[in-house]
């Protein structure tokens, strides 16, 4: 637990923090760019971020279940807030997988073909998904930080 919890927290911070940075900081700053430059920037950013986020997701899963199976002896022994965190986490993973499988390849293809209208549509879908996942990640972080104080 001494090593696993910090790894878990760092992976969550990097995943959720990366999404928050992209959605809250990079997105508004990139809006000042020429549309084609903006699309190319997002293509490069997402090409680096999405695999990185995938690796962080695997680390969150491995460390989270390691802790649940260790100190709590399985999900039956886990407090209710951990069940909530797990449920929200799986929704977040589903959103990430959908993003990687559906709008991301479409966006990449549209940028490669210089189809700015389609690329913009797909980027808007990516932004909505990142925004939703950011909100879910912040909710999950709040539950993780304060859930033990609310559990009965």
C-alpha positions in Angstrom: 0.0 0.0 0.0 2.9 2.3 0.7 4.0 2.3 -2.9 0.7 1.4 -4.6 -1.4 4.3 -3.3 1.1 7.0 -4.5 1.3 5.3 -7.9 -2.4 5.2 -8.1 -2.7 8.9 -7.2 0.0 10.0 -9.6 -1.7 8.1 -12.4 -5.0 9.7 -11.7 -3.4 13.1 -11.4 -1.7 12.7 -14.8 -4.8 11.3 -16.5 -7.4 13.7 -15.1 -4.9 16.6 -15.0 -4.0 16.1 -18.6 -7.6 16.2 -19.6 -8.3 19.3 -17.5 -5.2 21.0 -19.0 -6.3 20.1 -22.6 -9.9 21.2 -22.0 -9.5 24.2 -19.8 -6.1 25.7 -20.9 -5.0 24.4 -24.3 -8.4 24.5 -26.0 -9.0 28.3 -25.4 -5.4 29.1 -26.2 -5.6 27.1 -29.5 -8.7 28.9 -30.5 -6.6 31.9 -31.5 -4.8 29.8 -34.1 -5.6 29.6 -37.8 -8.2 26.7 -38.2 -5.9 24.4 -40.0 -3.0 25.1 -37.6 -5.4 24.4 -34.7 -6.5 21.1 -36.2 -2.9 20.1 -36.7 -1.9 21.1 -33.2 -4.8 19.0 -31.7 -3.7 16.1 -34.0 -0.2 16.2 -32.5 -1.4 16.7 -28.9 -3.9 13.9 -29.0 -1.5 11.6 -30.7 0.8 11.9 -27.6 -1.9 12.2 -24.9 -4.3 9.4 -25.8 -1.7 6.6 -25.5 -0.3 8.2 -22.4 -3.7 8.4 -20.9 -4.2 4.7 -21.8 -1.1 3.8 -19.9 -2.3 5.8 -16.9 -5.6 4.1 -17.0 -3.9 0.7 -16.9 -1.9 1.9 -13.9 -5.0 3.2 -12.2 -6.8 -0.1 -12.7 -3.8 -2.3 -11.6 -3.1 -0.2 -8.5 -6.8 0.3 -7.6 -7.6 -3.4 -7.7 -4.3 -4.3 -6.0 -5.4 -2.1 -3.0 -9.0 -3.4 -3.0 -7.8 -7.1 -3.1 -5.1 -6.4 -0.5 -6.1 -4.2 2.4 -9.9 -4.6 1.9 -9.8 -8.3 1.0 -11.9 -7.8 -2.1 -14.9 -5.8 -3.1 -17.1 -7.2 -0.3 -14.8 -5.6 2.3 -14.5 -2.3 0.4 -16.4 0.8 1.7 -19.3 2.2 -0.4 -17.3 5.1 -1.7 -14.8 2.8 -3.3 -17.7 1.1 -5.2 -18.8 4.5 -6.4 -15.2 5.3 -7.5 -15.0 2.0 -9.3 -18.3 2.6 -11.2 -17.4 6.1 -12.2 -13.9 4.9 -13.2 -15.3 2.3 -15.5 -17.6 4.9 -17.1 -14.5 7.0 -17.7 -12.6 4.1 -19.2 -15.6 3.5 -21.5 -15.6 7.1 -22.6 -11.8 6.9 -23.2 -12.1 3.7 -25.3 -15.0 5.2 -27.3 -13.0 8.3 -27.9 -10.0 6.3 -29.2 -12.1 4.0 -31.3 -14.6 6.4 -32.9 -13.9 10.1 -33.1 -10.1 10.0 -32.9 -9.5 7.9 -36.0 -12.1 10.0 -37.9 -10.4 13.2 -36.8 -6.9 11.9 -37.8 -8.2 10.9 -41.2 -10.0 14.2 -41.8 -6.9 16.2 -40.8 -4.8 14.0 -43.2 -7.2 14.6 -46.0 -7.4 18.3 -45.2 -11.1 18.1 -44.6 -11.4 20.9 -42.2 -15.1 20.7 -41.7 -15.1 17.0 -40.9 -12.0 17.4 -38.7 -13.7 20.2 -36.8 -16.8 18.1 -36.2 -14.8 15.2 -34.9 -12.7 17.5 -32.8 -15.9 18.9 -31.3 -16.8 15.3 -30.4 -13.4 14.7 -28.8 -13.7 17.9 -26.8 -17.2 16.9 -25.5 -15.8 13.5 -24.4 -12.7 15.0 -22.8 -14.9 17.5 -21.0 -17.3 14.8 -19.7 -14.3 12.7 -18.6 -12.7 15.6 -16.9 -15.9 16.3 -14.9 -16.2 12.6 -14.0 -12.5 12.5 -13.0 -12.9 15.5 -10.8 -16.0 14.0 -9.2 -14.1 10.7 -8.7 -11.1 12.6 -7.2 -13.5 14.3 -4.7 -15.1 11.0 -3.8 -11.6 9.5 -3.3 -10.4 12.4 -1.2 -13.5 12.7 1.0 -15.5 9.5 0.7 -14.1 7.9 3.8 -15.4 10.8 5.8 -18.9 10.5 4.4 -19.2 6.7 4.6 -21.4 5.3 7.4 
